[in-house]
Amino acid sequence: MKLKIYFEEVYKELVQKVSWPSWSELQSSAIVVMVASAIIATAIFAMDFGFRNLMDVIYSMFY
């Protein structure tokens, strides 16, 4: 019985109380996430590339 009440309350919460974004809001949020992900990925790539080259220089001094 408690499980049925739980699911009824969950349904009411999702249908009546949650404010869902519009399609245009969802698209703009997705674009923001994609751009931020691309910027972060580029920054990590640049750091990785720089660190790899730095380590190659340091290792070449010893070997």
PDB file of N, H, CA, C and O in Angstrom:
ATOM      1  N   MET A   1       0.821  -1.196   0.000  1.00  0.00           N
ATOM      2  CA  MET A   1       0.000   0.000   0.000  1.00  0.00           C
ATOM      3  C   MET A   1       0.868   1.265   0.000  1.00  0.00           C
ATOM      4  O   MET A   1       0.571   2.234  -0.698  1.00  0.00           O
ATOM      5  N   LYS A   2       1.942   1.236   0.793  1.00  0.00           N
ATOM      6  H   LYS A   2       2.184   0.448   1.359  1.00  0.00           H
ATOM      7  CA  LYS A   2       2.819   2.400   0.846  1.00  0.00           C
ATOM      8  C   LYS A   2       3.499   2.639  -0.495  1.00  0.00           C
ATOM      9  O   LYS A   2       3.751   3.785  -0.867  1.00  0.00           O
ATOM     10  N   LEU A   3       3.792   1.579  -1.214  1.00  0.00           N
ATOM     11  H   LEU A   3       3.587   0.648  -0.911  1.00  0.00           H
ATOM     12  CA  LEU A   3       4.444   1.710  -2.513  1.00  0.00           C
ATOM     13  C   LEU A   3       3.517   2.406  -3.507  1.00  0.00           C
ATOM     14  O   LEU A   3       3.968   3.231  -4.301  1.00  0.00           O
ATOM     15  N   LYS A   4       2.233   2.080  -3.468  1.00  0.00           N
ATOM     16  H   LYS A   4       1.867   1.410  -2.823  1.00  0.00           H
ATOM     17  CA  LYS A   4       1.270   2.716  -4.356  1.00  0.00           C
ATOM     18  C   LYS A   4       1.181   4.218  -4.056  1.00  0.00           C
ATOM     19  O   LYS A   4       1.160   5.039  -4.973  1.00  0.00           O
ATOM     20  N   ILE A   5       1.130   4.565  -2.780  1.00  0.00           N
ATOM     21  H   ILE A   5       1.147   3.899  -2.035  1.00  0.00           H
ATOM     22  CA  ILE A   5       1.068   5.982  -2.383  1.00  0.00           C
ATOM     23  C   ILE A   5       2.332   6.701  -2.825  1.00  0.00           C
ATOM     24  O   ILE A   5       2.279   7.835  -3.302  1.00  0.00           O
ATOM     25  N   TYR A   6       3.455   6.042  -2.665  1.00  0.00           N
ATOM     26  H   TYR A   6       3.498   5.121  -2.277  1.00  0.00           H
ATOM     27  CA  TYR A   6       4.730   6.631  -3.087  1.00  0.00           C
ATOM     28  C   TYR A   6       4.708   6.978  -4.575  1.00  0.00           C
ATOM     29  O   TYR A   6       5.062   8.092  -4.961  1.00  0.00           O
ATOM     30  N   PHE A   7       4.292   6.023  -5.407  1.00  0.00           N
ATOM     31  H   PHE A   7       4.005   5.118  -5.094  1.00  0.00           H
ATOM     32  CA  PHE A   7       4.263   6.276  -6.845  1.00  0.00           C
ATOM     33  C   PHE A   7       3.234   7.338  -7.230  1.00  0.00           C
ATOM     34  O   PHE A   7       3.469   8.107  -8.162  1.00  0.00           O
ATOM     35  N   GLU A   8       2.123   7.392  -6.544  1.00  0.00           N
ATOM     36  H   GLU A   8       1.932   6.767  -5.787  1.00  0.00           H
ATOM     37  CA  GLU A   8       1.133   8.439  -6.804  1.00  0.00           C
ATOM     38  C   GLU A   8       1.711   9.819  -6.483  1.00  0.00           C
ATOM     39  O   GLU A   8       1.510  10.772  -7.235  1.00  0.00           O
ATOM     40  N   GLU A   9       2.428   9.918  -5.366  1.00  0.00           N
ATOM     41  H   GLU A   9       2.592   9.144  -4.755  1.00  0.00           H
ATOM     42  CA  GLU A   9       3.025  11.195  -4.990  1.00  0.00           C
ATOM     43  C   GLU A   9       4.156  11.593  -5.944  1.00  0.00           C
ATOM     44  O   GLU A   9       4.324  12.771  -6.260  1.00  0.00           O
ATOM     45  N   VAL A  10       4.913  10.617  -6.388  1.00  0.00           N
ATOM     46  H   VAL A  10       4.777   9.661  -6.131  1.00  0.00           H
ATOM     47  CA  VAL A  10       5.969  10.893  -7.364  1.00  0.00           C
ATOM     48  C   VAL A  10       5.355  11.417  -8.654  1.00  0.00           C
ATOM     49  O   VAL A  10       5.854  12.384  -9.230  1.00  0.00           O
ATOM     50  N   TYR A  11       4.290  10.795  -9.108  1.00  0.00           N
ATOM     51  H   TYR A  11       3.885  10.009  -8.640  1.00  0.00           H
ATOM     52  CA  TYR A  11       3.612  11.228 -10.330  1.00  0.00           C
ATOM     53  C   TYR A  11       3.099  12.662 -10.176  1.00  0.00           C
ATOM     54  O   TYR A  11       3.296  13.492 -11.063  1.00  0.00           O
ATOM     55  N   LYS A  12       2.438  12.954  -9.046  1.00  0.00           N
ATOM     56  H   LYS A  12       2.278  12.280  -8.325  1.00  0.00           H
ATOM     57  CA  LYS A  12       1.931  14.307  -8.806  1.00  0.00           C
ATOM     58  C   LYS A  12       3.068  15.327  -8.813  1.00  0.00           C
ATOM     59  O   LYS A  12       2.933  16.417  -9.368  1.00  0.00           O
ATOM     60  N   GLU A  13       4.183  14.962  -8.193  1.00  0.00           N
ATOM     61  H   GLU A  13       4.293  14.076  -7.741  1.00  0.00           H
ATOM     62  CA  GLU A  13       5.336  15.858  -8.140  1.00  0.00           C
ATOM     63  C   GLU A  13       5.847  16.163  -9.542  1.00  0.00           C
ATOM     64  O   GLU A  13       6.102  17.321  -9.874  1.00  0.00           O
ATOM     65  N   LEU A  14       5.997  15.138 -10.358  1.00  0.00           N
ATOM     66  H   LEU A  14       5.790  14.197 -10.089  1.00  0.00           H
ATOM     67  CA  LEU A  14       6.542  15.315 -11.705  1.00  0.00           C
ATOM     68  C   LEU A  14       5.590  16.056 -12.634  1.00  0.00           C
ATOM     69  O   LEU A  14       6.037  16.825 -13.485  1.00  0.00           O
ATOM     70  N   VAL A  15       4.300  15.840 -12.488  1.00  0.00           N
ATOM     71  H   VAL A  15       3.937  15.215 -11.797  1.00  0.00           H
ATOM     72  CA  VAL A  15       3.329  16.435 -13.408  1.00  0.00           C
ATOM     73  C   VAL A  15       2.908  17.838 -12.965  1.00  0.00           C
ATOM     74  O   VAL A  15       2.754  18.727 -13.803  1.00  0.00           O
ATOM     75  N   GLN A  16       2.722  18.044 -11.668  1.00  0.00           N
ATOM     76  H   GLN A  16       2.847  17.322 -10.988  1.00  0.00           H
ATOM     77  CA  GLN A  16       2.128  19.299 -11.212  1.00  0.00           C
ATOM     78  C   GLN A  16       3.131  20.285 -10.614  1.00  0.00           C
ATOM     79  O   GLN A  16       2.938  21.495 -10.738  1.00  0.00           O
ATOM     80  N   LYS A  17       4.186  19.808  -9.976  1.00  0.00           N
ATOM     81  H   LYS A  17       4.343  18.825  -9.876  1.00  0.00           H
ATOM     82  CA  LYS A  17       5.051  20.720  -9.222  1.00  0.00           C
ATOM     83  C   LYS A  17       6.364  21.053  -9.922  1.00  0.00           C
ATOM     84  O   LYS A  17       6.962  22.092  -9.643  1.00  0.00           O
ATOM     85  N   VAL A  18       6.813  20.203 -10.810  1.00  0.00           N
ATOM     86  H   VAL A  18       6.327  19.359 -11.037  1.00  0.00           H
ATOM     87  CA  VAL A  18       8.082  20.439 -11.493  1.00  0.00           C
ATOM     88  C   VAL A  18       7.856  21.376 -12.668  1.00  0.00           C
ATOM     89  O   VAL A  18       6.909  21.205 -13.435  1.00  0.00           O
ATOM     90  N   SER A  19       8.731  22.368 -12.805  1.00  0.00           N
ATOM     91  H   SER A  19       9.500  22.506 -12.181  1.00  0.00           H
ATOM     92  CA  SER A  19       8.634  23.240 -13.977  1.00  0.00           C
ATOM     93  C   SER A  19       9.659  22.757 -15.001  1.00  0.00           C
ATOM     94  O   SER A  19      10.865  22.892 -14.794  1.00  0.00           O
ATOM     95  N   TRP A  20       9.181  22.203 -16.085  1.00  0.00           N
ATOM     96  H   TRP A  20       8.202  22.093 -16.253  1.00  0.00           H
ATOM     97  CA  TRP A  20      10.040  21.669 -17.122  1.00  0.00           C
ATOM     98  C   TRP A  20      10.448  22.782 -18.073  1.00  0.00           C
ATOM     99  O   TRP A  20       9.645  23.669 -18.366  1.00  0.00           O
ATOM    100  N   PRO A  21      11.687  22.750 -18.561  1.00  0.00           N
ATOM    101  CA  PRO A  21      12.123  23.802 -19.486  1.00  0.00           C
ATOM    102  C   PRO A  21      11.430  23.666 -20.839  1.00  0.00           C
ATOM    103  O   PRO A  21      11.012  22.582 -21.247  1.00  0.00           O
ATOM    104  N   SER A  22      11.326  24.809 -21.517  1.00  0.00           N
ATOM    105  H   SER A  22      11.666  25.689 -21.185  1.00  0.00           H
ATOM    106  CA  SER A  22      10.767  24.767 -22.864  1.00  0.00           C
ATOM    107  C   SER A  22      11.813  24.197 -23.814  1.00  0.00           C
ATOM    108  O   SER A  22      12.974  24.021 -23.445  1.00  0.00           O
ATOM    109  N   TRP A  23      11.391  23.913 -25.037  1.00  0.00           N
ATOM    110  H   TRP A  23      10.448  24.056 -25.337  1.00  0.00           H
ATOM    111  CA  TRP A  23      12.305  23.318 -26.020  1.00  0.00           C
ATOM    112  C   TRP A  23      13.463  24.264 -26.324  1.00  0.00           C
ATOM    113  O   TRP A  23      14.603  23.819 -26.459  1.00  0.00           O
ATOM    114  N   SER A  24      13.186  25.565 -26.433  1.00  0.00           N
ATOM    115  H   SER A  24      12.260  25.926 -26.324  1.00  0.00           H
ATOM    116  CA  SER A  24      14.253  26.524 -26.733  1.00  0.00           C
ATOM    117  C   SER A  24      15.210  26.669 -25.555  1.00  0.00           C
ATOM    118  O   SER A  24      16.417  26.801 -25.758  1.00  0.00           O
ATOM    119  N   GLU A  25      14.695  26.647 -24.334  1.00  0.00           N
ATOM    120  H   GLU A  25      13.714  26.540 -24.169  1.00  0.00           H
ATOM    121  CA  GLU A  25      15.565  26.687 -23.153  1.00  0.00           C
ATOM    122  C   GLU A  25      16.452  25.447 -23.092  1.00  0.00           C
ATOM    123  O   GLU A  25      17.632  25.531 -22.751  1.00  0.00           O
ATOM    124  N   LEU A  26      15.879  24.311 -23.422  1.00  0.00           N
ATOM    125  H   LEU A  26      14.921  24.242 -23.699  1.00  0.00           H
ATOM    126  CA  LEU A  26      16.636  23.058 -23.418  1.00  0.00           C
ATOM    127  C   LEU A  26      17.739  23.092 -24.464  1.00  0.00           C
ATOM    128  O   LEU A  26      18.856  22.648 -24.200  1.00  0.00           O
ATOM    129  N   GLN A  27      17.440  23.612 -25.644  1.00  0.00           N
ATOM    130  H   GLN A  27      16.532  23.973 -25.858  1.00  0.00           H
ATOM    131  CA  GLN A  27      18.444  23.710 -26.699  1.00  0.00           C
ATOM    132  C   GLN A  27      19.572  24.659 -26.305  1.00  0.00           C
ATOM    133  O   GLN A  27      20.743  24.347 -26.517  1.00  0.00           O
ATOM    134  N   SER A  28      19.234  25.804 -25.740  1.00  0.00           N
ATOM    135  H   SER A  28      18.282  26.058 -25.569  1.00  0.00           H
ATOM    136  CA  SER A  28      20.283  26.756 -25.365  1.00  0.00           C
ATOM    137  C   SER A  28      21.143  26.201 -24.234  1.00  0.00           C
ATOM    138  O   SER A  28      22.353  26.424 -24.215  1.00  0.00           O
ATOM    139  N   SER A  29      20.543  25.489 -23.302  1.00  0.00           N
ATOM    140  H   SER A  29      19.559  25.307 -23.317  1.00  0.00           H
ATOM    141  CA  SER A  29      21.326  24.863 -22.233  1.00  0.00           C
ATOM    142  C   SER A  29      22.248  23.795 -22.798  1.00  0.00           C
ATOM    143  O   SER A  29      23.394  23.675 -22.365  1.00  0.00           O
ATOM    144  N   ALA A  30      21.768  23.023 -23.752  1.00  0.00           N
ATOM    145  H   ALA A  30      20.838  23.120 -24.104  1.00  0.00           H
ATOM    146  CA  ALA A  30      22.593  21.982 -24.360  1.00  0.00           C
ATOM    147  C   ALA A  30      23.772  22.604 -25.111  1.00  0.00           C
ATOM    148  O   ALA A  30      24.879  22.066 -25.086  1.00  0.00           O
ATOM    149  N   ILE A  31      23.536  23.726 -25.771  1.00  0.00           N
ATOM    150  H   ILE A  31      22.637  24.163 -25.791  1.00  0.00           H
ATOM    151  CA  ILE A  31      24.620  24.406 -26.490  1.00  0.00           C
ATOM    152  C   ILE A  31      25.665  24.912 -25.500  1.00  0.00           C
ATOM    153  O   ILE A  31      26.865  24.790 -25.746  1.00  0.00           O
ATOM    154  N   VAL A  32      25.216  25.480 -24.384  1.00  0.00           N
ATOM    155  H   VAL A  32      24.241  25.579 -24.183  1.00  0.00           H
ATOM    156  CA  VAL A  32      26.151  25.962 -23.358  1.00  0.00           C
ATOM    157  C   VAL A  32      27.007  24.810 -22.838  1.00  0.00           C
ATOM    158  O   VAL A  32      28.217  24.961 -22.670  1.00  0.00           O
ATOM    159  N   VAL A  33      26.386  23.667 -22.586  1.00  0.00           N
ATOM    160  H   VAL A  33      25.403  23.544 -22.723  1.00  0.00           H
ATOM    161  CA  VAL A  33      27.120  22.502 -22.089  1.00  0.00           C
ATOM    162  C   VAL A  33      28.124  22.016 -23.134  1.00  0.00           C
ATOM    163  O   VAL A  33      29.255  21.678 -22.785  1.00  0.00           O
ATOM    164  N   MET A  34      27.733  21.974 -24.403  1.00  0.00           N
ATOM    165  H   MET A  34      26.814  22.248 -24.686  1.00  0.00           H
ATOM    166  CA  MET A  34      28.654  21.518 -25.450  1.00  0.00           C
ATOM    167  C   MET A  34      29.838  22.458 -25.610  1.00  0.00           C
ATOM    168  O   MET A  34      30.975  22.009 -25.759  1.00  0.00           O
ATOM    169  N   VAL A  35      29.576  23.769 -25.581  1.00  0.00           N
ATOM    170  H   VAL A  35      28.653  24.134 -25.460  1.00  0.00           H
ATOM    171  CA  VAL A  35      30.669  24.744 -25.726  1.00  0.00           C
ATOM    172  C   VAL A  35      31.611  24.655 -24.529  1.00  0.00           C
ATOM    173  O   VAL A  35      32.830  24.652 -24.703  1.00  0.00           O
ATOM    174  N   ALA A  36      31.065  24.582 -23.325  1.00  0.00           N
ATOM    175  H   ALA A  36      30.075  24.584 -23.184  1.00  0.00           H
ATOM    176  CA  ALA A  36      31.902  24.467 -22.132  1.00  0.00           C
ATOM    177  C   ALA A  36      32.722  23.179 -22.168  1.00  0.00           C
ATOM    178  O   ALA A  36      33.896  23.186 -21.797  1.00  0.00           O
ATOM    179  N   SER A  37      32.123  22.082 -22.606  1.00  0.00           N
ATOM    180  H   SER A  37      31.169  22.076 -22.907  1.00  0.00           H
ATOM    181  CA  SER A  37      32.846  20.813 -22.708  1.00  0.00           C
ATOM    182  C   SER A  37      33.985  20.908 -23.714  1.00  0.00           C
ATOM    183  O   SER A  37      35.074  20.389 -23.469  1.00  0.00           O
ATOM    184  N   ALA A  38      33.743  21.567 -24.843  1.00  0.00           N
ATOM    185  H   ALA A  38      32.858  21.989 -25.042  1.00  0.00           H
ATOM    186  CA  ALA A  38      34.786  21.724 -25.855  1.00  0.00           C
ATOM    187  C   ALA A  38      35.930  22.587 -25.327  1.00  0.00           C
ATOM    188  O   ALA A  38      37.097  22.291 -25.584  1.00  0.00           O
ATOM    189  N   ILE A  39      35.608  23.647 -24.594  1.00  0.00           N
ATOM    190  H   ILE A  39      34.660  23.888 -24.386  1.00  0.00           H
ATOM    191  CA  ILE A  39      36.646  24.515 -24.029  1.00  0.00           C
ATOM    192  C   ILE A  39      37.480  23.759 -23.007  1.00  0.00           C
ATOM    193  O   ILE A  39      38.708  23.847 -23.016  1.00  0.00           O
ATOM    194  N   ILE A  40      36.822  23.020 -22.129  1.00  0.00           N
ATOM    195  H   ILE A  40      35.825  22.948 -22.122  1.00  0.00           H
ATOM    196  CA  ILE A  40      37.541  22.249 -21.114  1.00  0.00           C
ATOM    197  C   ILE A  40      38.396  21.163 -21.755  1.00  0.00           C
ATOM    198  O   ILE A  40      39.533  20.947 -21.337  1.00  0.00           O
ATOM    199  N   ALA A  41      37.862  20.478 -22.764  1.00  0.00           N
ATOM    200  H   ALA A  41      36.938  20.654 -23.104  1.00  0.00           H
ATOM    201  CA  ALA A  41      38.628  19.443 -23.457  1.00  0.00           C
ATOM    202  C   ALA A  41      39.848  20.033 -24.145  1.00  0.00           C
ATOM    203  O   ALA A  41      40.922  19.433 -24.131  1.00  0.00           O
ATOM    204  N   THR A  42      39.687  21.210 -24.747  1.00  0.00           N
ATOM    205  H   THR A  42      38.814  21.697 -24.758  1.00  0.00           H
ATOM    206  CA  THR A  42      40.823  21.876 -25.403  1.00  0.00           C
ATOM    207  C   THR A  42      41.883  22.272 -24.385  1.00  0.00           C
ATOM    208  O   THR A  42      43.077  22.116 -24.640  1.00  0.00           O
ATOM    209  N   ALA A  43      41.458  22.782 -23.239  1.00  0.00           N
ATOM    210  H   ALA A  43      40.488  22.909 -23.032  1.00  0.00           H
ATOM    211  CA  ALA A  43      42.410  23.164 -22.189  1.00  0.00           C
ATOM    212  C   ALA A  43      43.169  21.939 -21.674  1.00  0.00           C
ATOM    213  O   ALA A  43      44.383  22.002 -21.477  1.00  0.00           O
ATOM    214  N   ILE A  44      42.473  20.842 -21.459  1.00  0.00           N
ATOM    215  H   ILE A  44      41.488  20.791 -21.619  1.00  0.00           H
ATOM    216  CA  ILE A  44      43.131  19.620 -20.984  1.00  0.00           C
ATOM    217  C   ILE A  44      44.089  19.094 -22.045  1.00  0.00           C
ATOM    218  O   ILE A  44      45.188  18.647 -21.715  1.00  0.00           O
ATOM    219  N   PHE A  45      43.686  19.140 -23.324  1.00  0.00           N
ATOM    220  H   PHE A  45      42.793  19.502 -23.592  1.00  0.00           H
ATOM    221  CA  PHE A  45      44.574  18.713 -24.400  1.00  0.00           C
ATOM    222  C   PHE A  45      45.839  19.556 -24.423  1.00  0.00           C
ATOM    223  O   PHE A  45      46.940  19.021 -24.559  1.00  0.00           O
ATOM    224  N   ALA A  46      45.691  20.883 -24.289  1.00  0.00           N
ATOM    225  H   ALA A  46      44.797  21.318 -24.178  1.00  0.00           H
ATOM    226  CA  ALA A  46      46.853  21.776 -24.318  1.00  0.00           C
ATOM    227  C   ALA A  46      47.785  21.501 -23.143  1.00  0.00           C
ATOM    228  O   ALA A  46      49.004  21.476 -23.311  1.00  0.00           O
ATOM    229  N   MET A  47      47.219  21.294 -21.954  1.00  0.00           N
ATOM    230  H   MET A  47      46.228  21.314 -21.818  1.00  0.00           H
ATOM    231  CA  MET A  47      48.060  20.988 -20.792  1.00  0.00           C
ATOM    232  C   MET A  47      48.775  19.656 -20.974  1.00  0.00           C
ATOM    233  O   MET A  47      49.961  19.543 -20.663  1.00  0.00           O
ATOM    234  N   ASP A  48      48.076  18.658 -21.469  1.00  0.00           N
ATOM    235  H   ASP A  48      47.113  18.750 -21.722  1.00  0.00           H
ATOM    236  CA  ASP A  48      48.669  17.342 -21.694  1.00  0.00           C
ATOM    237  C   ASP A  48      49.790  17.425 -22.734  1.00  0.00           C
ATOM    238  O   ASP A  48      50.857  16.841 -22.546  1.00  0.00           O
ATOM    239  N   PHE A  49      49.550  18.146 -23.822  1.00  0.00           N
ATOM    240  H   PHE A  49      48.683  18.620 -23.975  1.00  0.00           H
ATOM    241  CA  PHE A  49      50.544  18.306 -24.879  1.00  0.00           C
ATOM    242  C   PHE A  49      51.780  19.028 -24.343  1.00  0.00           C
ATOM    243  O   PHE A  49      52.908  18.605 -24.597  1.00  0.00           O
ATOM    244  N   GLY A  50      51.568  20.103 -23.609  1.00  0.00           N
ATOM    245  H   GLY A  50      50.652  20.446 -23.402  1.00  0.00           H
ATOM    246  CA  GLY A  50      52.679  20.858 -23.043  1.00  0.00           C
ATOM    247  C   GLY A  50      53.471  20.038 -22.035  1.00  0.00           C
ATOM    248  O   GLY A  50      54.702  20.062 -22.047  1.00  0.00           O
ATOM    249  N   PHE A  51      52.784  19.321 -21.173  1.00  0.00           N
ATOM    250  H   PHE A  51      51.784  19.302 -21.163  1.00  0.00           H
ATOM    251  CA  PHE A  51      53.461  18.510 -20.169  1.00  0.00           C
ATOM    252  C   PHE A  51      54.257  17.379 -20.824  1.00  0.00           C
ATOM    253  O   PHE A  51      55.365  17.061 -20.394  1.00  0.00           O
ATOM    254  N   ARG A  52      53.687  16.779 -21.862  1.00  0.00           N
ATOM    255  H   ARG A  52      52.786  17.037 -22.211  1.00  0.00           H
ATOM    256  CA  ARG A  52      54.394  15.708 -22.564  1.00  0.00           C
ATOM    257  C   ARG A  52      55.680  16.243 -23.196  1.00  0.00           C
ATOM    258  O   ARG A  52      56.727  15.604 -23.099  1.00  0.00           O
ATOM    259  N   ASN A  53      55.612  17.401 -23.838  1.00  0.00           N
ATOM    260  H   ASN A  53      54.761  17.920 -23.917  1.00  0.00           H
ATOM    261  CA  ASN A  53      56.807  17.990 -24.445  1.00  0.00           C
ATOM    262  C   ASN A  53      57.830  18.390 -23.386  1.00  0.00           C
ATOM    263  O   ASN A  53      59.031  18.204 -23.581  1.00  0.00           O
ATOM    264  N   LEU A  54      57.362  18.934 -22.272  1.00  0.00           N
ATOM    265  H   LEU A  54      56.387  19.084 -22.113  1.00  0.00           H
ATOM    266  CA  LEU A  54      58.262  19.294 -21.181  1.00  0.00           C
ATOM    267  C   LEU A  54      58.975  18.059 -20.641  1.00  0.00           C
ATOM    268  O   LEU A  54      60.183  18.090 -20.404  1.00  0.00           O
ATOM    269  N   MET A  55      58.234  16.982 -20.449  1.00  0.00           N
ATOM    270  H   MET A  55      57.254  16.957 -20.642  1.00  0.00           H
ATOM    271  CA  MET A  55      58.844  15.761 -19.936  1.00  0.00           C
ATOM    272  C   MET A  55      59.824  15.163 -20.951  1.00  0.00           C
ATOM    273  O   MET A  55      60.851  14.610 -20.558  1.00  0.00           O
ATOM    274  N   ASP A  56      59.521  15.267 -22.245  1.00  0.00           N
ATOM    275  H   ASP A  56      58.686  15.717 -22.564  1.00  0.00           H
ATOM    276  CA  ASP A  56      60.466  14.797 -23.270  1.00  0.00           C
ATOM    277  C   ASP A  56      61.778  15.563 -23.181  1.00  0.00           C
ATOM    278  O   ASP A  56      62.852  14.970 -23.289  1.00  0.00           O
ATOM    279  N   VAL A  57      61.700  16.870 -22.987  1.00  0.00           N
ATOM    280  H   VAL A  57      60.828  17.352 -22.899  1.00  0.00           H
ATOM    281  CA  VAL A  57      62.912  17.690 -22.849  1.00  0.00           C
ATOM    282  C   VAL A  57      63.688  17.296 -21.605  1.00  0.00           C
ATOM    283  O   VAL A  57      64.909  17.152 -21.651  1.00  0.00           O
ATOM    284  N   ILE A  58      62.992  17.124 -20.506  1.00  0.00           N
ATOM    285  H   ILE A  58      61.999  17.242 -20.468  1.00  0.00           H
ATOM    286  CA  ILE A  58      63.680  16.763 -19.259  1.00  0.00           C
ATOM    287  C   ILE A  58      64.315  15.375 -19.380  1.00  0.00           C
ATOM    288  O   ILE A  58      65.459  15.186 -18.967  1.00  0.00           O
ATOM    289  N   TYR A  59      63.593  14.411 -19.936  1.00  0.00           N
ATOM    290  H   TYR A  59      62.663  14.564 -20.272  1.00  0.00           H
ATOM    291  CA  TYR A  59      64.147  13.065 -20.089  1.00  0.00           C
ATOM    292  C   TYR A  59      65.306  13.037 -21.058  1.00  0.00           C
ATOM    293  O   TYR A  59      66.245  12.260 -20.882  1.00  0.00           O
ATOM    294  N   SER A  60      65.254  13.881 -22.085  1.00  0.00           N
ATOM    295  H   SER A  60      64.491  14.512 -22.228  1.00  0.00           H
ATOM    296  CA  SER A  60      66.346  13.885 -23.064  1.00  0.00           C
ATOM    297  C   SER A  60      67.644  14.419 -22.439  1.00  0.00           C
ATOM    298  O   SER A  60      68.729  14.095 -22.922  1.00  0.00           O
ATOM    299  N   MET A  61      67.556  15.217 -21.391  1.00  0.00           N
ATOM    300  H   MET A  61      66.675  15.480 -20.999  1.00  0.00           H
ATOM    301  CA  MET A  61      68.747  15.708 -20.709  1.00  0.00           C
ATOM    302  C   MET A  61      69.468  14.596 -19.943  1.00  0.00           C
ATOM    303  O   MET A  61      70.686  14.635 -19.775  1.00  0.00           O
ATOM    304  N   PHE A  62      68.695  13.600 -19.480  1.00  0.00           N
ATOM    305  H   PHE A  62      67.705  13.568 -19.616  1.00  0.00           H
ATOM    306  CA  PHE A  62      69.272  12.545 -18.656  1.00  0.00           C
ATOM    307  C   PHE A  62      69.598  11.278 -19.441  1.00  0.00           C
ATOM    308  O   PHE A  62      70.408  10.471 -18.984  1.00  0.00           O
ATOM    309  N   TYR A  63      68.993  11.084 -20.597  1.00  0.00           N
ATOM    310  H   TYR A  63      68.335  11.739 -20.968  1.00  0.00           H
ATOM    311  CA  TYR A  63      69.213   9.833 -21.346  1.00  0.00           C
ATOM    312  C   TYR A  63      69.750  10.091 -22.706  1.00  0.00           C
ATOM    313  O   TYR A  63      69.989   9.152 -23.465  1.00  0.00           O
TER     314      TYR A  63
END
